């Protein structure tokens, strides 16, 4: 586990839409955890997806989370010792990690198309997780000098069990090759994938505890493997319960009626929103 003198947590939204109550609850818990430990909260703008990220959503993230009552000590708008705090400005960090993984034989190029994979891969475990990769390109030789043009996959140790103690949910255990397969760390459009970017950034920013939604439990197992391969510490993890709508589907940015921006415009106060039973509010907004 990560050992630092002071607790360092983070909130890491993506500016692809307005933040909703599910985001707010998770980020509020991260804020509380940092306060409970007299620690530092880092705001990281995860804006790697240039096709979906928009500047108005970046500004909205700052405004809406401050309105909600969350405070951070480091971030794109306030600076800090580990800047830049926007992923779009951190490409050199990710390239260094890609080169290390390539040199040490952890990754390989994959030219499989989505259509090809859809025809052969096992179904995802749930609608939030990627399908189990069948290993079609696993033995392909890696000779490229730059990552663009193909997907780059991390070669998982098939059969190895990855375990970690979640701060809320207790012991978690996943088997590589069964619960998840070789996963993408760099996309064919020359963009580092989520798994690699967050591992690199959490290590560089000395994050001691990651607070996020429980839909990312399986991703934690993948990231632990990346941390080992890169030789960086593993932080503690705290996975929050997800908020769902009236059909039992987890909230997404398409739930505009439950966005912080919409609630602000409707005249609700942050205190009202924070004091409301989140699950009840997600199912029936009139309960406020």
N, C-alpha and C positions, 0 to 999 in steps of 0.2 A: 504494500500500500504506500501511498504518497505520504512522506513525512516532511512537513514544513513547520516553521515556527508559528505561523498564523494561518487561520482558516482562510481559504480563497475559494469562493463559489463563483458561479457565472449564470447569466441568462443569455440565450443565444437565439433570438428570433430571426426569421427570414422575411424580408420585405416583399412578399408575394401576394399580400392582401392585408386587410385590417385584422388586428389581433382580436380573438374572441375570448369568452369567459374561460374556456379550457386553458388557453395560454395564460390568462391572468392568474388562475389558481396555481398553476405550476410555477410561474415566476414569483408569485407572492410567497410560495413555500421556500423557494430559493432565497428570497430576500429575508424571510424569517430565520432560515438556517444560518445565514451569514450574521444576522444580528445576535442570535442566540450564542454564537461562538465568538462574538466581538471581532468579526472578520471583515474581509473585503469582498464586495460583489462586483464582478466584471460584466460589462455589457459588450457582447460580441455580435456584430452585424454579419449574419451568415448569408451573404449576397452573391454567392458564386453563380447562381443560375441567372445569367444576364438576360435570357429570354423572358423570364417571369418577374424578376425583381424590378421595382420602379421606385424612383426617388421620392414620390409622394408617400409611399408606404414606409420609407425610412423615417421621414419626418413624423409620420403618424405614430410610429412605434415609440419614439421619444416622448411625444406629447401625451399619448394615451397612457403609457405606463407611469409617467410622472403624475398625471391626473389621478391615476389609480392609487398612488401613494408609494410606489417603489422608488428607491434611491440606489444609485450605484456610484462607486468611487473611481472606476476606470471605464473608459469606453471611447467610441469615436468622437463624441461631443465634448468630452472632458479630458481626454488624453490619459497618460499613464506610462509606466515604465516598460510596458510590453507592446507598445504601438507598432504597427497599425492594428486597429481593432475591427477592421472590415476585411472579410476574407478575400474580397476582390483585389485587395492590395497586398496579399500575402503569398503570391504565387511562388516566389523564390523559396519559401519555407517548404512548400509542398514538393517542388522539384528536387530539393535536397533529399527529402524522404523517399521520393520515387527512385532516385539514383541509388540510394542505400539499399532499398529492397531489391532493385535490379541486380546490383553487384553481388548480393548475398543469396540470390536465387530464390527469393520468396514469391516473385510475381512472374506472370507470363502473358504474352499478347493473345487476345481472343478476338477472332474475326466473325464469330457467330452473330447473325442478325436476330432481331427480335422475332421475326417470323419463323426462323429456323428453330429458335429456342422454344417458341410456343408449341411447336409440333412434337418436341421430344422431352422437354423438362417435366419434372413432377410438379403438381399444383403447389402454389404457395401454402404455407401453414395457415395464414390468415390474410386478410386483404391489405395488411400494412407491411407484409414482408415479401422479399423477393423469392422467386422460385429456386428450387434446389438445382444448381448447375450440374449437368451430367458429365462434365469433364472432357468434352469434345476436344478442346485445344490444350489440355493439361500438359501434354508432353512436347508442346511446341517450343522451339528454341527462341530465346529472347536475344535479339541482336540490335534492336533499335537504339539510336542515340537520343531520341526525343520521344515523348509519350503519345503524341497525337496520332490520329488515324485509325486506331483500334482501341478496344476496351482492354484494360490491364486488370487481371484478376490475381488475387492473393491465393496462394496454394495452401489450403488448410490441412492440418495434420489429421487425416481421416482416422476416426476411431478414438481420438483423444477427447477427454471430457474436460470442459472448461467450467470451473466453478467460481462463484464469488458470493460474498455476503452482502445482500442489499440492506441498506439501513432501515428500510420500511418493511420489506417483504421477506427478509430472511435469506436463507441459503438458496441460491439459484444454480442450476446445473444444465449444461447443454453439451451435446455430443457433436463434434465436428464431423461433417460428412453425412450426418443423419438429420440433425436439427437445422443445419445450414451448410451450404457448400462453398466452393470457391467463389469469392465475392469480388465485385468490381471496386477497384481503388482509384482508377483513372478512366474517364470516359473517352469514347472515340472522337468527341467534339473538342478534345484537348482541355477538358475541365476536370480538376480533381474531384473525386466522388466524396460524398458525405463522410463515409467511414474514415478515410485517410485525413481529410481536412480537420475533423474534430479532434482526432488523436494528436495530430501535430500541434494544433492550437492549444489544446488543453495542457499539453506538456510544456510548450513554450511560455504559456501564461501562468504556469505553476498552479493550476487549478487543483485543489486538494479534495473537493467533493463535487460531483456532477449531480444536479437535481433535474430530472426530466420525466416525461410520461412513461408509463409502464409498457406502452407499445414498443419501446426501444430496448426491452430486456435482451432479446436475442442479438441486437446490435452490440450490446455491451460485451457479449462473448466474442464477437468478431473483433471488437476494438481491443480487447485484452490480448488477442493474438498479435495484432498490429503493434501494440505497445511492447510486447516481448521482442518482436522482430526488430523494432527500431531502437530497442534498448532504453526506453523511457519509462518512468514510473506509472503505475496504475493508481488512479485516484479512487476514493470511495464513491459509491453510487447510492442514490436515493431516488427510487422510481415512484412517481405519484399516480394515484388512481385517475383514470380518464373520465372526462365528462361525456355524457351521451345525450342524444336528442330523444324525442318521444318515441322513436322507433328502435332505440337501443344502439344507434350508430354513433360512433364517436364524433364530437364536434370537429368541423373543419372550417376553413375560411369561407366556404360557401354559405355558412350559417350567418348571414349578415345581420339578422335580427338580434343575434347574441354577441355582436362585436362591441368592443369597448367604445368605438367611435359612435355607433348607433345609440348606445345607452347614454352617452354624454349628450348627444343631440336631443334625446328625449327628456332630458332634465334630471336623470337620476344622479345622485351623489355617489362618490366613491364609497362612502360609509354604507350607503344602502346596498350597493352591489356586494361589498365584502361581507356584510352581515347576513346576507341571504343564503339559505341553504342552496349550495351550488347545483346539486342534482335536481332539486325541485325547480330551480329557476331554468335549468336547461330543458326540463320537460315541459314546463308551463311558465312562460314569461310573466303572466299576470300575477304570479305569486309575490312580486315585489310590492 
